[in-house]
């Protein structure tokens, strides 16, 4: 009796998994059609980018920039590199 019950439960779990997967794919397709965004909120914004660039022009080091903007060092470097690439 146990093998039959385990087979039934595993079959139900497989069906539930496939239904969840279909719903996820439908949701993603709908978001792509309607122009919805994926992921969380962006921590970067124009105000923080301008603050970083102005602090950099003043000669401020990276640690105070990180504390004031609460951005990661990699994000700060990316913003600075993008500005330098556009200036060149």
BAPA-960684 format. One record per residue: x, y, z of N, C-alpha, C in turn; residue in three letters; residue number from 0. Coordinates in nm, 3 decimals, decimal comma, always signed. Example, Ala and Ser with C-alpha at 12.3 -4.5 7.8 and 13.67 -1.06 7.14 Angstrom:
REM BAPA-960684
+1,319;-0,569;+0,780;+1,230;-0,450;+0,780;+1,320;-0,330;+0,780;ALA;0
+1,285;-0,225;+0,708;+1,367;-0,106;+0,714;+1,290;+0,003;+0,787;SER;1
REM end
This chain:
REM BAPA-960684
+0,081;-0,120;+0,000;+0,000;+0,000;+0,000;+0,086;+0,127;+0,000;UNK;0
+0,198;+0,122;+0,069;+0,286;+0,238;+0,078;+0,341;+0,280;-0,058;UNK;1
+0,388;+0,190;-0,143;+0,439;+0,233;-0,274;+0,332;+0,303;-0,359;UNK;2
+0,208;+0,258;-0,347;+0,100;+0,320;-0,424;+0,077;+0,462;-0,375;UNK;3
+0,076;+0,479;-0,243;+0,054;+0,612;-0,184;+0,169;+0,707;-0,221;UNK;4
+0,292;+0,659;-0,214;+0,407;+0,742;-0,251;+0,403;+0,779;-0,399;UNK;5
+0,363;+0,687;-0,483;+0,350;+0,716;-0,625;+0,245;+0,821;-0,652;UNK;6
+0,133;+0,812;-0,582;+0,024;+0,908;-0,598;+0,068;+1,048;-0,552;UNK;7
+0,133;+1,054;-0,436;+0,178;+1,183;-0,385;+0,285;+1,246;-0,474;UNK;8
+0,376;+1,166;-0,525;+0,479;+1,223;-0,613;+0,418;+1,270;-0,745;UNK;9
+0,317;+1,201;-0,793;+0,248;+1,244;-0,914;+0,176;+1,377;-0,893;UNK;10
+0,111;+1,391;-0,777;+0,043;+1,517;-0,746;+0,143;+1,632;-0,732;UNK;11
+0,256;+1,605;-0,672;+0,359;+1,708;-0,657;+0,412;+1,750;-0,793;UNK;12
+0,427;+1,656;-0,884;+0,474;+1,686;-1,019;+0,373;+1,772;-1,095;UNK;13
+0,245;+1,742;-1,081;+0,140;+1,820;-1,147;+0,138;+1,963;-1,090;UNK;14
+0,148;+1,975;-0,959;+0,149;+2,107;-0,896;+0,270;+2,190;-0,942;UNK;15
+0,384;+2,124;-0,953;+0,504;+2,193;-1,000;+0,487;+2,243;-1,143;UNK;16
+0,428;+2,162;-1,229;+0,410;+2,204;-1,368;+0,310;+2,318;-1,377;UNK;17
+0,205;+2,319;-1,294;+0,109;+2,429;-1,294;+0,174;+2,559;-1,246;UNK;18
+0,257;+2,549;-1,144;+0,328;+2,668;-1,095;+0,421;+2,722;-1,202;UNK;19
+0,487;+2,634;-1,271;+0,579;+2,676;-1,378;+0,502;+2,746;-1,491;UNK;20
+0,387;+2,693;-1,529;+0,306;+2,756;-1,634;+0,260;+2,895;-1,593;UNK;21
+0,216;+2,909;-1,468;+0,173;+3,041;-1,419;+0,288;+3,141;-1,421;UNK;22
+0,408;+3,096;-1,385;+0,524;+3,183;-1,385;+0,557;+3,230;-1,526;UNK;23
+0,554;+3,139;-1,621;+0,583;+3,174;-1,760;+0,478;+3,272;-1,813;UNK;24
+0,351;+3,248;-1,781;+0,245;+3,339;-1,824;+0,265;+3,478;-1,764;UNK;25
+0,302;+3,483;-1,637;+0,324;+3,612;-1,571;+0,440;+3,688;-1,636;UNK;26
+0,548;+3,619;-1,664;+0,663;+3,683;-1,728;+0,625;+3,735;-1,866;UNK;27
+0,552;+3,655;-1,943;+0,511;+3,700;-2,077;+0,419;+3,822;-2,068;UNK;28
+0,330;+3,822;-1,973;+0,240;+3,937;-1,955;+0,320;+4,063;-1,919;UNK;29
+0,418;+4,048;-1,828;+0,500;+4,163;-1,788;+0,582;+4,215;-1,906;UNK;30
+0,630;+4,126;-1,991;+0,706;+4,170;-2,107;+0,617;+4,243;-2,208;UNK;31
+0,494;+4,196;-2,226;+0,401;+4,261;-2,319;+0,361;+4,399;-2,271;UNK;32
+0,335;+4,413;-2,142;+0,286;+4,540;-2,088;+0,397;+4,635;-2,049;UNK;33
+0,522;+4,592;-2,063;+0,634;+4,680;-2,029;+0,663;+4,688;-1,881;UNK;34
+0,623;+4,588;-1,806;+0,649;+4,586;-1,662;+0,796;+4,564;-1,633;UNK;35
+0,834;+4,601;-1,513;+0,974;+4,587;-1,473;+0,990;+4,460;-1,391;UNK;36
+1,110;+4,408;-1,390;+1,144;+4,289;-1,312;+1,242;+4,329;-1,203;UNK;37
+1,241;+4,258;-1,093;+1,335;+4,284;-0,986;+1,284;+4,389;-0,890;UNK;38
+1,370;+4,424;-0,798;+1,334;+4,522;-0,697;+1,359;+4,664;-0,743;UNK;39
+1,345;+4,755;-0,649;+1,369;+4,895;-0,680;+1,517;+4,919;-0,703;UNK;40
+1,547;+5,010;-0,792;+1,684;+5,046;-0,816;+1,732;+5,136;-0,704;UNK;41
+1,850;+5,110;-0,651;+1,904;+5,193;-0,545;+1,971;+5,318;-0,602;UNK;42
+1,998;+5,313;-0,731;+2,060;+5,426;-0,799;+1,954;+5,520;-0,849;UNK;43
+1,980;+5,649;-0,840;+1,892;+5,747;-0,902;+1,977;+5,867;-0,944;UNK;44
+1,916;+5,960;-1,012;+1,991;+6,074;-1,067;+2,053;+6,158;-0,957;UNK;45
+1,984;+6,174;-0,845;+2,037;+6,255;-0,736;+2,163;+6,193;-0,677;UNK;46
+2,160;+6,062;-0,657;+2,279;+5,995;-0,602;+2,395;+5,997;-0,701;UNK;47
+2,363;+5,982;-0,829;+2,469;+5,985;-0,929;+2,534;+6,123;-0,935;UNK;48
+2,454;+6,228;-0,930;+2,512;+6,362;-0,934;+2,591;+6,390;-0,807;UNK;49
+2,546;+6,338;-0,692;+2,620;+6,355;-0,568;+2,755;+6,286;-0,577;UNK;50
+2,757;+6,165;-0,629;+2,883;+6,092;-0,644;+2,979;+6,168;-0,735;UNK;51
+2,928;+6,215;-0,847;+3,014;+6,286;-0,941;+3,066;+6,417;-0,884;UNK;52
+2,983;+6,488;-0,807;+3,031;+6,613;-0,746;+3,133;+6,585;-0,636;UNK;53
+3,110;+6,479;-0,557;+3,208;+6,443;-0,455;+3,340;+6,401;-0,518;UNK;54
+3,332;+6,332;-0,630;+3,453;+6,289;-0,701;+3,530;+6,410;-0,753;UNK;55
+3,458;+6,510;-0,806;+3,523;+6,631;-0,855;+3,590;+6,708;-0,743;UNK;56
+3,534;+6,698;-0,621;+3,594;+6,765;-0,505;+3,714;+6,689;-0,451;UNK;57
+3,738;+6,568;-0,500;+3,851;+6,489;-0,454;+3,820;+6,400;-0,336;UNK;58
+3,696;+6,373;-0,313;+3,653;+6,289;-0,201;+3,690;+6,143;-0,228;UNK;59
+3,726;+6,070;-0,123;+3,761;+5,929;-0,140;+3,634;+5,843;-0,143;UNK;60
+3,652;+5,715;-0,169;+3,537;+5,627;-0,190;+3,458;+5,597;-0,063;UNK;61
+3,525;+5,585;+0,051;+3,454;+5,551;+0,174;+3,350;+5,655;+0,214;UNK;62
+3,383;+5,784;+0,212;+3,277;+5,883;+0,241;+3,164;+5,881;+0,139;UNK;63
+3,197;+5,852;+0,013;+3,092;+5,841;-0,089;+2,998;+5,726;-0,055;UNK;64
+3,056;+5,614;-0,014;+2,974;+5,497;+0,021;+2,883;+5,528;+0,139;UNK;65
+2,936;+5,600;+0,239;+2,856;+5,630;+0,358;+2,743;+5,727;+0,326;UNK;66
+2,771;+5,826;+0,243;+2,668;+5,926;+0,212;+2,558;+5,872;+0,121;UNK;67
+2,595;+5,791;+0,023;+2,498;+5,743;-0,075;+2,441;+5,606;-0,043;UNK;68
+2,508;+5,531;+0,044;+2,469;+5,394;+0,078;+2,468;+5,303;-0,044;UNK;69
+2,560;+5,329;-0,137;+2,576;+5,245;-0,256;+2,703;+5,162;-0,241;UNK;70
+2,706;+5,051;-0,311;+2,823;+4,964;-0,309;+2,938;+5,029;-0,387;UNK;71
+3,058;+4,990;-0,352;+3,176;+5,044;-0,419;+3,172;+5,014;-0,569;UNK;72
+3,126;+4,896;-0,607;+3,118;+4,862;-0,749;+3,022;+4,954;-0,823;UNK;73
+2,912;+4,993;-0,759;+2,816;+5,084;-0,822;+2,878;+5,222;-0,837;UNK;74
+2,948;+5,268;-0,736;+3,015;+5,399;-0,742;+3,117;+5,399;-0,854;UNK;75
+3,198;+5,296;-0,862;+3,299;+5,288;-0,968;+3,233;+5,284;-1,106;UNK;76
+3,122;+5,213;-1,120;+3,053;+5,205;-1,247;+3,002;+5,342;-1,291;UNK;77
+2,949;+5,420;-1,197;+2,899;+5,553;-1,228;+3,014;+5,643;-1,273;UNK;78
+3,126;+5,637;-1,202;+3,241;+5,720;-1,236;+3,299;+5,678;-1,371;UNK;79
+3,311;+5,550;-1,395;+3,365;+5,502;-1,523;+3,275;+5,540;-1,640;UNK;80
+3,143;+5,535;-1,619;+3,051;+5,573;-1,725;+3,067;+5,722;-1,760;UNK;81
+3,085;+5,806;-1,656;+3,104;+5,950;-1,681;+3,233;+5,974;-1,757;UNK;82
+3,341;+5,904;-1,718;+3,469;+5,921;-1,787;+3,463;+5,871;-1,930;UNK;83
+3,387;+5,764;-1,953;+3,375;+5,711;-2,089;+3,297;+5,807;-2,178;UNK;84
+3,195;+5,871;-2,122;+3,116;+5,967;-2,200;+3,194;+6,096;-2,226;UNK;85
+3,285;+6,131;-2,134;+3,364;+6,253;-2,150;+3,473;+6,235;-2,256;UNK;86
+3,516;+6,113;-2,274;+3,627;+6,089;-2,367;+3,584;+6,090;-2,511;UNK;87
REM end
